[in-house]
Each structure stands twice: as structure tokens, then as C-alpha cells.
């Protein structure tokens, strides 16, 4: 890889804001990340504040003037939120519509009605993967775990045999497939093509979710054999009644079409770009518009009004409150993502990007492996897949400058894979799974933590294999 001039490392800067050497920059990076980790893990400070303070420490130790460091941070924050903020908001609205209308229940009920016996773990991973496309991980867990518990109890299945595939489906979607926040931020930071990343993300996700889900669940069920806790099995939304009787649910077909519409539109754009490869061509220009992430997600949200909300009895007076409730939980996510973008921009503007580029050349470390290792380290330290993704993307972004479109997408996926490595006690997801399944810490490590590690290693391995082929 040809070394880049400083001017090529960031589109928003002409020259670095510091002339520090590699040793000083290395210390600055370690100190900045250490501050972030310490504030998140020890002092339980919100990740947004931790990233902001860590960025200032990074700039100070790197020798950057304070006003320049602040300018880099705010520029990166604004650019990142402008790039992915609308997409995260639209994804949150679509997820809320899916949950509140009962569309998710319809998907679950339809697939479970056609599954049984040995096919049940495969049915659960399919449900989780489909439902997990538009839903944030935490929302997906809250929505699907009660279903997992009911299926395990009523069908007399092992809880881990059913639960691990569902968790694997949700986690893989969260880490590898846009429009989830982590992949979106990495795509924005690296400058990758979203359609190509989506296509390759689905390709990587399939073997990963099969190995970490249904296959690993056989062993997890032997290691941890626990019954479904009765206290965690609430009444299903579809079993609740309103004033007019049992609540109607949207149809399975329309619900599935709504969920998959943005995926189909974005993949269609990527395919047209490859086949036609002429930006002036009318067909490609049309697909560049309808296949853009914002238009694709907006189309799904608008379609959902007719396919999800109206069949479920939602009048137009309930649409605005639903959107407000869907947007409220993502405020923190947007701030974390934005602060991660600010941290990334400061890394680049202080010259850290060039330093990472030099190290990767001097040590002959493959860029994809380096990205995976950096994400793993930050994930282990902070417990946050999103923080690991945005921080690692900022560090390795310069490596994508000379990459092809497919390899830039694989770089994003390598970061996403590393960000899922070995969830443990500093990860909120660890405790969410522990409490819902009624496990102790050791049992959670043997099941959930090992599953996350398998996802990370298998996905990382598939990414490296693909890099040799395409």
C-alpha cells in the first residue's frame, strides 16, 4: 500500500493540527482510550461524555492546540450525525412500528407454526435474523426473549437450544448489517459503499449465524441446562385485548415485505452500479436515488403506515405519538455515535491515521486483521460494541484510501466482527441476557460470552477468506 500524504488522510483538513512524532501520538492514543475505558467502566460515566473527555485528553497529549482539538471534535460529530443520524432515526421508527403493530408477533407466530422438533432452533435463528434487521439489539432482545421462553416452556425444549440461536441472529445483525448504528458509522468513517457492505454483510452473516446459533446451541444446552424462568414470561402482546376484543395483527406477507424493502432497494442499487457502471445512465441514476439508505428506509416507514399500522387499527392520531416514542430511546445512541465521529476526526487530524498506516506497513499486518484486533481490544475494555466500532473505524480509516470498493466494505465488516468479541461483565447486554434467562454469571459466560466470541472469530475468518477471493 502506498503511503498517503497528510492531506489525503482527511477530507476536512489540509494539514495535521500537530507535528508530534509516533511515540507521542502512540501515548496520546493509549491515554485517550484509557480515559474513555476508565470513565465508562470505573466511574460509570455515559459513553458520550467519556468519548468527549477522552478526545480532549488525546488532543492535549498529542500537542494539539485546544481550540483546534475542539474544532476537530465538533466537525467530526456534526459530519457523523449528518451522515447516519437520519438513518438511525428512520430505523428506530420502523422498529417501533413493527413492535407496536404486532407485525413482529405475526412473523414469529407464522414461522413457529410451521416449525417443530429439530427445526425449532433454525426457526428461531430465522426469526431473530428477520426481526433483527430493523430493530436495535436491545429492542430485539426485549421483544424476542419472551417468545424464546414461551417456546422452550410450552414445547419442552432446552432453553439454551432455543435461546442461543435467537441471540445469535440478533447479535450478528447488530454487528455486521446496516442500518444498525455500528456498521453505519464504520461505513461513514471508512467511506465504504453501503450497498456493497450490506450484500457482503449478509454473506458473512449466514455461515456465522449458523455456526454460532443452531450448531453451538447443541453444546450450550449440554453445558447449561436450566428451565425457562416463569417470572420472565409475560403475556404476549398478541394475546392482550383492547376495548374491541383481541387486537388485529398485520398480515405476514405485508409485514415481511415492509421489513425487507430497504434491504432489497439498497442491494438493487449496488447490483445496478456493478452491471451498468455509468453514473450518467438513467437507470443507474434512478436506482442511486431509490436505493440510497435514506430513501430506502423512508419508503419502508411510509409503507409500514399502510401494511403495519392500519391493519392493526392505528388511526392517524396515533402516528405522531408512536414516532415520538420510537425516537426517544435513540437520543443516547445518536450522541454516542456523534462523539465517536468526533473522536475519529481528532485521531485523523492529529496525525494518528498516518501513524497507524505506517505501523501497518512496517509490521506487515494485514489491514483487515489489524482492524479486527483493534476493535477486539476496545470491546474487551469498554464492553460496548458501538464504542469499539466507532473508535476502531477512526483509527483504521486511512487504510481504506487505496482499497477497492469490496475491500473497504470488508474492512467495515472486520471492525464489526471484532466489536462483538467476548461480551462480559462490563457489557449491558451480558446482564440483560443473564436476567432474562435466569442464569448466574458463570452460566452466562459459558453460553452468551462464548457465543459472542464464536460470532467474532467466525465472522472475522470469513471476512479474511473473502478478501483472498474477491
N, C-alpha and C positions, 0 to 999 in steps of 0.2 A: 504494500500500500504506500502510495506516495505521500510524503509528509505535507501537511497543509500549512499554508501561511496563516498567520494570526487572523488576517482579515476574513478568511473563509470559515472560521470556526463559528461565527455567529452573525446572523443577518442583521442584527440590530446594533452592532458595534463596529467601529472602524479599527480600533486598537485596544489592547488589553488595558484594564484600569490599574494594573500593577506589573512591575517588571521583576517580580520575585523569582528566585531560582526554584528548581524542582524540589529541593529539600524543604524550603519554606512553604511551598504550596502543598506538599505532602502533609506537613504538620498541620497546616490550616484546614485541609480536608478532614483529617483524623479528628482534630479538635472540634470542628463544626459538627461532624456526625456524632462525636462523643457527647456533645452538649445536647443534641436532639434526643439521643438514646437516654441519657440521664434524666432529662426533663420529663420524657414520656414514661419511663419505667420507674424511676425513683420518686419523682415529685408529682407524678400523675397529671402533668400539665397537658392541656389539649394539644393535639398534634399541630394545629395551625400556629399556636403561639410558640411551640417548640421549634418548628421549622423556621419561623421568623427570627427568633433569637439565635438559632444555630447559624443562620445565614449571616447575621451581623458579626458573629464570632469568626466565621470563615473569612469575611472581608477584612476584618481588623487584623487578624494574624497574617493574612496574605499581604498586608501592607497597602490595601486599597483605601483611598480617602473615604470617609464615612458617607459623604453625600453621593459619591459615585456608587458605593455599595448599595445604598438605599435606592438609587435610581435603577440599578440593575435588577434589584428585587421587585420593585413595583412594575417595571417594564415586563419582566417575566411573568409576574402574577396576572397582569392585565392581558397579555398575549395568550396565556394558557386558558384563562376563563373565557376569553373571547372565542377561542378555538373549540373548547369542549363543553363549556358551561351550558349552552343551549341543548346540546345532545344529551347531557346528563339530565337536564330538566325534562325533556321530552320522554326520555326513557323512564323517569320516575312517574310521570303522568300515565304512561301506558301501563306500567306495572300496577299502579293504583287502580286503574280501570279494570284490569284483569282480575285483581284480587276482590274488589268490592262488588263487581257484577256477578261473581260466581263463575266466570269463564275458566279460571284455574281449576275450580271444582269439577267443571264439565270435562276438562281434559283428563283429570285424574280418574273420575268415575268411568269414563268411556274406556280408557286403557285398562284399568283394573278389571272391568267387566269381561275383558277378552283375555285376561292373563290368569294364570294359576299354576300351582306346583313349582316346578323348576324354572319356569319362565318368569316368576314373580320378580326376582332381582333384576332381570333385564327390563321388565316393565317399569320398575322404579327408577332405573337409570335413564330410561327414555323419558319418563315424566319429568324428572328433575332437569334434564338437558333442555327439553322444550320450554318448560316453565322458567328455567333459569336464564333464557335468552334475554327477556326484557326486565327481569327482576334483579335488584341488588341482592347480594348473598344473604344478608341478614333477613331481608323480607322473605326470600325463598325458604330459609330455614324455618321461620315462624309459620309460614304457610304450609310447608310440606311435612314437617316433623309430626304434627298431629295425625296426618294421614298415615305416615310410617307406623306410628304407634298403634293406630286402629287396625291396620292391615296385619301387623305382627300378632296382635292380641286375638282378633277375630279369626284369622286364618291359621293360628297356632304356628307361626313362623318364628325362627330365631330373630331377635331384634337386630342384631348386627348383620344378619344375612340380608335384611331388607333395608336397614338404615344406611349402611356404608355405600351401597350403590346410589342412593338418593343424595347423600352428602358429596360423593364424588362428582356426580353430574352438576350439582350447583357450583362446587369449587372450581372445576375445570372451566365452566362458562365464565365465572368471575375473573379468573386469572388470564385467560387466553383469548376470549372472544369479545370484540366490540359489540354493542355500545357500552360495555361496563367501563367505569371510570379509569381503572388502571391501564388497560390496553389503549384507551383513547388518549390518555396523557402521554404514554410512551410513543404512540403513533405521531402525535403532535411534536414531541421533543425530537424524535429521530427524523421526522419528515418522511415517514413511510406512507405508502398508498393504503387507504383504509380498506378498499375492496379486496386487494390482494392479501392484506393481512387477515381479513375476515375469512377468505377462502382457505388460506394456509392454516389459520387458527382452527377451523372446523376439521381440516385434515389431520392436524396434530391431536386434536381433542378426541377423535374417535378411538384410536388404539389406547390412548392414555386413560380414558374413562372406562374402557372395557377391562383393562388390567387392574386399575385402582378400585374399580367398583365391583361388578359381579365376581370377578376372579379372586380378588383379595378378600372379599367378604366371606368366602369359604373358610379362610384361616382365621379371620377376625371372629367369626362365630364360634370357633373352637377355643380361641384364647379367652374370649369374654362371653360367657353365656348368662345373660341376665334377662329377666322378663320385662315387658313393657310396663313402665310405672303408671298405675291407674290415675294418679293425681295429675299427670300431664296430658291426659286425653280429654280435651274439651269437646263440646258439641260442635259438629261440623257446621260451617255457615249454611250449607245447602239443606241442613236439617232444621234450621231455625225458621220460624214462621213470622210473617208480618201481619198486619191487620186484615189482609185479604186472603190469608191462608199461606200455604207453602210458597216460598219465593220462587218465581220462574228463573230458569237459567238460560243463558245464550246457548246456541247450538254448537256442537263440537266442530263441525266444518268451518263455520264462520269464525269461530274463536281461533282455530289453528291458522287460518288464512291471515288473520289480523296479526298474530304473533310472528309469522314467517314473512310477512310483506316487506319489512325493511331489509331483512336478510336477502331476499330474492332481488330486490331493487339494487342493492349495493353490489351483489355478486354479478348481476346483469351488466352493470356499468363496467366492472373490472373485465368481464368477458368481451364486451364490445370494444373496450380500449385495446385489448390484445388483438382481436380479429381485424378491426378496421385500422387502428393506429394512425388516424388522420384527424387532428383536432378541428379542422375546418369542415369535416364531413357532417352533414345534417343529422344523421342517425347518432353519431357519437356525441354531438352537441346536446341532443335531446336526452340521451342517457346520462351525460355528465350532470344534467340538472336533476332528473328524477332519481338518479342513483346517488346523488350527494347525500351524506348522512343526515343532514338536517331535513331535507325534503322527504327522504325515505321514512324517517321516524315521525315527521309531522303527518305524512299520509296515513301511517298506521294509527296515530292518535285520532285523526278525523274519521277514519274507517271504524275505529272502535266505538265511536259515539253511536253508530248505526248497528254494528254487529254485537257489541257487548252491553252497552248501557240501555238502549231502548228495549231489547228483548227482556232485560232484567227489570224493567219497569221504572227506570230512571227518567224523570222528567227533566226538561231543560233547566228548571230552577235548582236542580241538584248537581248540575255540571260544574258550576263555578266553585262550590264548596269542596267537591271531590278533587278538583285541580289544586286548590289551596292546600288540602290535606296531603296530596301527593308531593307537593313541592317543599312543604315544611321540613321533612326529615333530611333533605339533601343539602341544607344550608351548611352544615358542618363539613360534608363531603366536598362541596364546592370550595370552601375556604382552605381545606387541606390540599386539594388538588392545585388551587391557585398558589398557595405558599410553596408547594413543591415545584411549581413552574418558576417561581421567584428564586428558589434555591438553585435550580438548574441553570438559570440565566446568570446568576452570580458565579457559579462554577465556571461557566464558559468565559465570562467577561474578565475574570481574574487570571485566566490562562490555564486553568486546571484541565480543560478539554485537551489542549495541546500536550500537556504533561501525560495524560492517560494515553493519548495517541503515541507519544514517544515510548512510553513503557511497553505498550502492546507490541511495538516494533522491536525494541531492544531485547525483550524477553521471549519474543516469538510466540506469544499467547494468542490463539485464535480469538477473534473479536467476539464471537458468539459465546465461547466458553468464559471469557472474561466478563461479559455482561451477566451471564448466569451466576458466576461466583460472587460478583458484587451485590447482586440482588439477594442472594442467599445470606450473605453476611449481614446486610441491613435488615432483612426479615428476621433473622435469629435475634438480632439486637433489639429491634423495636417491637416486634410482634405484629406489625401492620403490613399487609401485602401492598396496600396503596402507597404508603410511605416508601417501602422498598422499591416499588416500581418507579415512582416519580424521581427518587434520588438516583437510582441506578441509571435511569434514562438520561438524566442530566450529565452524569459522568461519562457515559459511553456515546453520547450523541455524535461527537465529532467522528467517530469510527464509521458512521454511515455515509459520510460525504462521498466516498468513492465506490460505494456499494451499488449493486444493481437493485432494481425495484424489489425483486423477490428476496434478496439477502437482507435488505433493510427491513422487510416485513419479518423475516426470520429473527433478526436482532430484537425486534419488539417481542416476539414470542419467547425468545431466550430469557429476556428480562421477566416476562410474565411467569414463566416456569420457575425461575429462581425465587420469585416473590412468594411462592406457595410452600417453600421448603419447611418442614418440621414445625408446625404450629405447636406452641407450648404455653406455659402459664402466663406469658406476657401478651397473649393474643385474646381479644374478647371472644372470638369465635370458639376458642378452646372451652371457655366456661359456658358459652351458650349451648354447645353440644353436650357437655358434661351434665348440665342441669336438666335439659330436655330428656336425655336418655337415662337419667338417674344413675350415672356412673361415678366412681371415685377417680381421683387424679391418675392413679396407675392404669386403670382400665381405659381412661380417655387417651392416655399416651399410646397404649397398645393398639388402639383402634384408629381414632381420629388423627393423631400425630403421625403414626406410621402411614396412614392413607395419604396424608398431605405430602409426605416425603416421597412416596411412590409416584404421585402425580408429578412432582417437581422433577424427579430423576428421569422418569419415562418421557415426559414432555421434552425435557432438555435433550435427551438422547435422540428422540425423533427429529427435533429441530436440527441437531448436528448432522444426522443422517441425510435429511433433506438438503442441507447445504452442500453436500457432496454430489447430489443428484441433479439439482436444478440451479 
